[in-house]
Amino acid sequence: MFDSPEELSRKIRLGEDTSLECKAVIFKGHRVSEPARDGLADEIAAIANTAEGVVVLGVDDKTKEVLGVPVAGFDVLERFVFELCSDSITPPVLFRSYRMELPDSTGNLRPILKLEVPRSLFVHKSPGGYFHRQGSSKREMQPGMLARLFQQRSQARLIRFDEQAVPETTLGDLDGDLRRRFLGAHSTEEVATLRKMKLLTREEAGNERATVAGILLCSRSPERWLPGAFVEAVRYRGVKQDSNYQIDAKRMCGPLDQQIREAVTFAHRNMSVYATKQPGRVEIPQYSIRAVFEAVVNAVAHRDYSIHGSKIRLFLFDDRLELYSPGPLPNTVTIESMALRQSTRNELITSLLARCPAEDPTGEVGRQFYMEKRGDGVPIILAESRRVSGRDPAYRLIDDAELLLTIHAATALQGREERG
């Protein structure tokens, strides 16, 4: 946005509006004195809550004079902006910074810092409250407007969160091989088909953007746009979560089906298998891989991707497996009714996973596709876990914000010989 110095200079001469905010920069020693940290945080959050915009640091907002920024202060200024966007705005705002030179009133080139702030998927709160951009000024959002914005950018909106456009993405951000697996062999109108499948959408301004589901299923790096869209897995020695006793760890990134496959493989690799010899050899794994597969699929398919930065966590201990999935239960589902009811938070994501063939290297998954949408995932987890360990797995909702599934491991007493 305003990519060339000439275009940005012309825009500054016209003055601030919804898409442009200018701030002079003053240093005191080795720190930024102006603009005030909280005030700049409010301005950046207001832009993210409204529409794509640019903040130019080194230009007086009243006189439009290009004052510049000391070259030696660029690193300090960028760190100042990064810290306020990360610490003073909730959830943090993503931005891009560019060092440029613009002519002042005498024609001399002066360094400035240009910040590009995209329209966000989320609603941001800054030190002064919740703001939006109206013309050249920020305005605090009244309760009605704030409620509508939360509705528009939350799971409750008529257009579901997984169908929303992801700012700053293009068709090119959907990997060719990954997107073609959903198109069908006879699709000739690729863009039209991607739109129809809601992997791609057109914004009000006419720009083609990848949707949340498109990024999650057709991007090699979904976490680039949706921080936390990955699975963090750790195997601990013993029964406590202690990094000093970490045996194995891996971060599963990439498209969702790849995350599922790698998480199940991680669990399979890190569990023990016990065996009895009489009357014949019978192997008893710590966990049912079928149950682990269903649990990971449910976590990936039904988690709340609108929660900024939250990730799925898979922890294995000597006596149990723990799986944390961000977000409360969808709709009116309760812990008690999970095995009896079918409900989904991400209808588009589950529909796409239902078209992805499930790789089954262990031969224990028993699924043709990652999702079959029959509502039998939780019953399988319950039955398979009881069969292997003799104990019921436990679901627990933490602070109405995260679902924890605990699957108990089979013990050495259930088998006399151990391998793995």
TIDRENTOR-262074 format. One record per residue (C-alpha): residue in one letter; x, y, z. Coordinates in steps of 0.2 Angstrom, whole numbers, plus 2048, in hexadecimal, padded with zeros to 3 digits. Each point is the difference from the previous one (the first is absolute). Layout:
N
> type / xx / yy / zz
> a / X / Y / Z
...
***
This chain:
420
> type / xx / yy / zz
> m / 800 / 800 / 800
> f / 808 / 811 / 7FA
> d / 80F / 7F5 / 7FB
> s / 80A / 80E / 7F7
> p / 808 / 80F / 808
> e / 7F7 / 80B / 7F3
> e / 7EF / 7F8 / 804
> l / 802 / 801 / 813
> s / 806 / 812 / 7FF
> r / 7F0 / 805 / 7F6
> k / 7F5 / 7F7 / 80D
> i / 809 / 80A / 80E
> r / 7FD / 810 / 7F7
> l / 7EE / 7FD / 7FF
> g / 7FF / 7FC / 813
> e / 7FA / 7F3 / 80B
> d / 7F1 / 7F5 / 7FD
> t / 7F9 / 7EF / 804
> s / 80F / 7F8 / 7F8
> l / 80E / 80C / 806
> e / 807 / 805 / 811
> c / 810 / 80B / 802
> k / 80A / 802 / 810
> a / 810 / 80A / 804
> v / 80D / 7F7 / 809
> i / 80B / 807 / 80E
> f / 80E / 7F7 / 809
> k / 806 / 804 / 812
> g / 811 / 7F7 / 801
> h / 7FE / 7EE / 7FA
> r / 7ED / 7FF / 802
> v / 7F0 / 806 / 7F7
> s / 7F8 / 80F / 808
> e / 7F3 / 804 / 7F3
> p / 7F4 / 7F9 / 7FB
> a / 7F9 / 7FA / 810
> r / 800 / 7ED / 801
> d / 7ED / 7FF / 805
> g / 7FB / 80D / 7F3
> l / 809 / 7F7 / 7F2
> a / 7F9 / 7EF / 806
> d / 7EE / 808 / 7FF
> e / 803 / 806 / 7EE
> i / 807 / 7EF / 7FA
> a / 7F2 / 7F6 / 808
> a / 7F3 / 80C / 7F9
> i / 807 / 7FD / 7EE
> a / 800 / 7ED / 803
> n / 7EE / 801 / 806
> t / 7FA / 809 / 7F1
> a / 80A / 7FE / 7EF
> e / 811 / 7FF / 7F9
> g / 80B / 80F / 804
> v / 811 / 808 / 801
> v / 808 / 809 / 80E
> v / 80F / 80B / 7FC
> l / 80C / 803 / 80E
> g / 80B / 810 / 7FD
> v / 7F2 / 80B / 7F9
> d / 7F7 / 80E / 809
> d / 7EE / 7FC / 800
> k / 7FB / 813 / 800
> t / 80C / 808 / 7F5
> k / 803 / 7F1 / 7F4
> e / 812 / 804 / 801
> v / 80C / 7F2 / 7FE
> l / 80B / 801 / 80F
> g / 809 / 7EF / 7FF
> v / 807 / 7F4 / 80C
> p / 812 / 7FE / 805
> v / 808 / 7F1 / 7F7
> a / 808 / 7FB / 80F
> g / 7EF / 7FF / 809
> f / 7F7 / 7F5 / 7F4
> d / 804 / 7F0 / 80A
> v / 7FA / 808 / 810
> l / 7F0 / 807 / 7F7
> e / 7FC / 7EF / 7F8
> r / 802 / 7F7 / 811
> f / 7F5 / 80D / 808
> v / 7F2 / 7FD / 7F3
> f / 802 / 7ED / 802
> e / 7FF / 800 / 813
> l / 7F0 / 80B / 800
> c / 7F8 / 7F6 / 7F3
> s / 804 / 7F0 / 80A
> d / 7FD / 806 / 811
> s / 7F4 / 80F / 800
> i / 7F4 / 7F9 / 7F4
> t / 7F5 / 7F0 / 803
> p / 801 / 7F5 / 7F6
> p / 811 / 807 / 7F8
> v / 7FF / 808 / 7EF
> l / 80B / 7FA / 7F2
> f / 808 / 80E / 7F5
> r / 80D / 802 / 7F3
> s / 80E / 80E / 801
> y / 809 / 808 / 7F2
> r / 80F / 80C / 801
> m / 7FE / 80D / 7F3
> e / 806 / 812 / 7FB
> l / 7F4 / 80E / 7FC
> p / 804 / 812 / 7FB
> d / 7FD / 80E / 80C
> s / 7FA / 811 / 7FB
> t / 811 / 805 / 7FA
> g / 802 / 7F0 / 7F6
> n / 80C / 7F8 / 80B
> l / 7FD / 7ED / 803
> r / 7FC / 7FB / 812
> p / 7FF / 7EF / 807
> i / 7EE / 7FA / 806
> l / 7F9 / 7F0 / 806
> k / 7F0 / 7FA / 7F7
> l / 7F5 / 7F4 / 80A
> e / 7F3 / 7F6 / 7F6
> v / 7F2 / 7FA / 80B
> p / 7F3 / 7F3 / 7F8
> r / 7EE / 7FF / 804
> s / 800 / 7F3 / 80D
> l / 7F6 / 7F0 / 803
> f / 7FF / 804 / 812
> v / 7F9 / 80E / 80B
> h / 80E / 809 / 809
> k / 800 / 809 / 810
> s / 80D / 80E / 803
> p / 804 / 809 / 810
> g / 7F2 / 80D / 7FD
> g / 7F3 / 7F3 / 7FC
> y / 7F8 / 7FA / 7F0
> f / 803 / 80C / 7F2
> h / 7FB / 801 / 7ED
> r / 806 / 80C / 7F3
> q / 7F4 / 80D / 7F9
> g / 808 / 80C / 7F4
> s / 811 / 807 / 807
> s / 7FB / 7FC / 812
> k / 7FE / 7F1 / 80B
> r / 7EF / 7FE / 809
> e / 7FC / 7F6 / 80F
> m / 7F3 / 7F2 / 7FB
> q / 7EF / 801 / 808
> p / 7F9 / 7F0 / 808
> g / 7F5 / 7FD / 7F1
> m / 80D / 802 / 7F3
> l / 80D / 7F6 / 80A
> a / 7F3 / 7F2 / 802
> r / 7FD / 800 / 7ED
> l / 813 / 800 / 7FC
> f / 803 / 7F1 / 80C
> q / 7F1 / 7F7 / 7F8
> q / 808 / 803 / 7EF
> r / 811 / 7FA / 805
> s / 7FB / 7F2 / 80B
> q / 7F9 / 7EE / 7FF
> a / 7EE / 807 / 802
> r / 800 / 80A / 7F0
> l / 7F5 / 7FA / 7F1
> i / 80F / 7FE / 7F6
> r / 80A / 7F3 / 80B
> f / 812 / 804 / 805
> d / 807 / 7F2 / 7F6
> e / 7F8 / 809 / 7F0
> q / 807 / 811 / 804
> a / 80D / 808 / 7F5
> v / 812 / 800 / 807
> p / 808 / 812 / 7FE
> e / 80E / 802 / 7F4
> t / 7FE / 7EF / 7F8
> t / 7FF / 7FC / 7ED
> l / 7FC / 7F1 / 7F6
> g / 813 / 7FD / 7FF
> d / 800 / 7FC / 813
> l / 7F6 / 7F1 / 7FC
> d / 80C / 7F2 / 7FB
> g / 7FC / 7FA / 7EF
> d / 801 / 7ED / 804
> l / 7F7 / 802 / 811
> r / 7F1 / 80A / 7F8
> r / 7FF / 7F5 / 7F0
> r / 7FB / 7F1 / 80B
> f / 7F0 / 808 / 804
> l / 7FC / 806 / 7EE
> g / 7FC / 7F0 / 7F7
> a / 808 / 7F9 / 7F0
> h / 7F4 / 809 / 7F5
> s / 801 / 812 / 807
> t / 804 / 80D / 7F3
> e / 7FB / 810 / 809
> e / 80C / 7FE / 80F
> v / 7FD / 811 / 808
> a / 7ED / 7FE / 7FE
> t / 801 / 7EF / 808
> l / 80B / 806 / 80E
> r / 7F3 / 80E / 804
> k / 7F2 / 7F3 / 7FF
> m / 808 / 7F5 / 80C
> k / 804 / 80F / 80B
> l / 813 / 7FE / 800
> l / 801 / 811 / 7F7
> t / 7F5 / 80F / 803
> r / 7FE / 812 / 7F9
> e / 801 / 80E / 80C
> e / 7F5 / 80F / 7FE
> a / 80E / 80A / 7F8
> g / 801 / 7F2 / 7F3
> n / 810 / 7F8 / 805
> e / 801 / 7ED / 800
> r / 805 / 7F9 / 811
> a / 803 / 7EE / 807
> t / 7F3 / 7FB / 80D
> v / 805 / 7FA / 811
> a / 7FC / 7EE / 7FB
> g / 80A / 803 / 7EF
> i / 80F / 805 / 80A
> l / 7FE / 7F1 / 80D
> l / 7FE / 7F3 / 7F2
> c / 809 / 807 / 7F1
> s / 80F / 809 / 807
> r / 811 / 7F9 / 805
> s / 801 / 80C / 80F
> p / 7EF / 805 / 807
> e / 809 / 806 / 810
> r / 806 / 80F / 7F5
> w / 7EF / 808 / 800
> l / 7F8 / 7F7 / 80F
> p / 80D / 7FF / 80E
> g / 7FD / 7F0 / 80A
> a / 7F8 / 7F6 / 7F2
> f / 80B / 7F1 / 803
> v / 802 / 7F2 / 80C
> e / 80E / 800 / 80E
> a / 804 / 7EE / 806
> v / 80C / 7FB / 80E
> r / 804 / 7EF / 808
> y / 805 / 802 / 812
> r / 809 / 7F3 / 80B
> g / 7F5 / 7FD / 810
> v / 7EF / 807 / 804
> k / 804 / 813 / 801
> q / 801 / 80E / 7F3
> d / 813 / 804 / 803
> s / 80B / 806 / 7F2
> n / 80F / 7F8 / 809
> y / 7F8 / 7EF / 7FC
> q / 7FB / 803 / 7EE
> i / 804 / 7F1 / 7F5
> d / 7F9 / 805 / 7F0
> a / 7F8 / 810 / 7F8
> k / 7F9 / 805 / 7F0
> r / 7F6 / 80E / 7F9
> m / 7F4 / 7FA / 7F2
> c / 7FD / 80E / 7F3
> g / 7FA / 800 / 7EE
> p / 7EE / 7FC / 7FA
> l / 7F4 / 7F9 / 80D
> d / 800 / 7EE / 7F9
> q / 813 / 800 / 801
> q / 7FF / 806 / 812
> i / 7F4 / 7F2 / 805
> r / 80B / 7F3 / 7F7
> e / 810 / 806 / 809
> a / 7F8 / 801 / 811
> v / 7FA / 7EE / 7FF
> t / 811 / 7FA / 7FA
> f / 808 / 80A / 80F
> a / 7F4 / 7F7 / 80C
> h / 803 / 7EF / 7F8
> r / 813 / 802 / 801
> n / 801 / 806 / 812
> m / 7F4 / 7F3 / 808
> s / 805 / 7EF / 807
> v / 7F9 / 7EF / 7FC
> y / 7FE / 7F3 / 80D
> a / 7FE / 7ED / 7FC
> t / 7FB / 7F0 / 808
> k / 807 / 7EF / 7FB
> q / 7F2 / 7F4 / 806
> p / 7F7 / 7F8 / 7F9
> g / 806 / 809 / 7F0
> r / 809 / 811 / 7FE
> v / 7F3 / 80E / 802
> e / 807 / 812 / 7FE
> i / 7F8 / 80E / 80A
> p / 804 / 812 / 7FB
> q / 7FF / 80E / 80C
> y / 7F3 / 808 / 7F5
> s / 7F4 / 7FB / 7F2
> i / 807 / 809 / 7F1
> r / 7EE / 800 / 7F9
> a / 7FB / 80A / 810
> v / 80F / 80C / 7FE
> f / 7FC / 803 / 7EE
> e / 7ED / 805 / 803
> a / 806 / 80B / 80F
> v / 80C / 809 / 7F5
> v / 7F4 / 802 / 7F2
> n / 7F3 / 807 / 80B
> a / 80C / 80C / 808
> v / 806 / 807 / 7EF
> a / 7EF / 800 / 7F8
> h / 7F6 / 808 / 80E
> r / 80C / 80C / 809
> d / 7FD / 812 / 800
> y / 80C / 808 / 7F4
> s / 7FA / 812 / 804
> i / 809 / 7FF / 810
> h / 810 / 809 / 7FC
> g / 810 / 7F6 / 803
> s / 7F9 / 7F1 / 809
> k / 806 / 7EF / 7FA
> i / 7FB / 7EE / 802
> r / 80C / 7F8 / 80D
> l / 803 / 7ED / 800
> f / 809 / 7FA / 810
> l / 805 / 7EE / 803
> f / 805 / 7FA / 811
> d / 804 / 7EE / 807
> d / 7EE / 7FE / 806
> r / 7F5 / 80B / 7F5
> l / 7FE / 80A / 7F0
> e / 7F9 / 812 / 801
> l / 7F9 / 809 / 7F1
> y / 7FC / 813 / 802
> s / 7F5 / 808 / 7F3
> p / 7FC / 813 / 800
> g / 7EE / 806 / 802
> p / 7F1 / 7FB / 809
> l / 7F4 / 7F2 / 7FA
> p / 7F6 / 806 / 7F1
> n / 7ED / 805 / 801
> t / 7F7 / 7F8 / 80F
> v / 80B / 7F0 / 801
> t / 805 / 7FB / 811
> i / 80D / 7F4 / 807
> e / 7F2 / 7F5 / 805
> s / 7F8 / 800 / 7EE
> m / 810 / 7FF / 7F6
> a / 7FE / 7ED / 7FC
> l / 7EE / 802 / 7FB
> r / 7FF / 810 / 7F6
> q / 808 / 806 / 7F0
> s / 805 / 812 / 7FE
> t / 80E / 80A / 7F8
> r / 808 / 811 / 801
> n / 809 / 800 / 7EF
> e / 7F4 / 7F9 / 7F3
> l / 80B / 804 / 7F1
> i / 810 / 7F8 / 808
> t / 7F7 / 7F0 / 805
> s / 7F8 / 7FF / 7EE
> l / 812 / 802 / 7F8
> l / 807 / 7F3 / 80C
> a / 7F3 / 7F4 / 7FB
> r / 807 / 801 / 7EE
> c / 812 / 7FD / 806
> p / 805 / 7ED / 7FF
> a / 807 / 7FB / 811
> e / 811 / 7F8 / 800
> d / 801 / 7F1 / 80B
> p / 812 / 7FA / 802
> t / 7FC / 7F6 / 810
> g / 7F1 / 7F7 / 7F8
> e / 7F7 / 805 / 810
> v / 7F6 / 810 / 7FC
> g / 7F2 / 7F7 / 7F7
> r / 7FB / 810 / 7F6
> q / 7FF / 803 / 7ED
> f / 7FF / 813 / 803
> y / 806 / 80B / 80E
> m / 7EE / 805 / 804
> e / 7F0 / 7F6 / 7FD
> k / 7F4 / 80B / 808
> r / 7F6 / 7F3 / 808
> g / 802 / 805 / 812
> d / 809 / 7F0 / 805
> g / 811 / 808 / 805
> v / 7FD / 802 / 812
> p / 7F8 / 7EF / 803
> i / 80F / 7F8 / 7F7
> i / 80C / 80A / 80C
> l / 7F6 / 7FA / 80F
> a / 7FE / 7EE / 7FB
> e / 812 / 7FD / 7F9
> s / 808 / 808 / 80F
> r / 7F6 / 7F5 / 80C
> r / 804 / 7F1 / 7F6
> v / 813 / 804 / 801
> s / 802 / 807 / 812
> g / 7F0 / 7FA / 808
> r / 7FD / 812 / 805
> d / 7F4 / 80E / 7FA
> p / 809 / 80F / 7F8
> a / 7FB / 810 / 807
> y / 7FB / 811 / 7F8
> r / 802 / 810 / 80A
> l / 7FB / 812 / 7FB
> i / 80D / 80C / 807
> d / 7F9 / 812 / 803
> d / 7F4 / 7FD / 7F2
> a / 80E / 804 / 7F4
> e / 80A / 7EF / 7FD
> l / 7FB / 7EE / 7FF
> l / 80B / 7F3 / 808
> l / 7FF / 7EE / 7FC
> t / 80A / 7F4 / 80B
> i / 802 / 7EE / 7FA
> h / 807 / 7F4 / 80D
> a / 80E / 7F4 / 7FA
> a / 800 / 7EE / 802
> t / 80C / 7FA / 80D
> a / 80E / 7F4 / 801
> l / 7F5 / 7F5 / 80C
> q / 7F5 / 7FD / 7F1
> g / 80F / 7F8 / 7F7
> r / 810 / 7F9 / 806
> e / 80C / 804 / 7F3
> e / 804 / 811 / 7F8
> r / 806 / 806 / 7F0
> g / 800 / 811 / 7F8
***
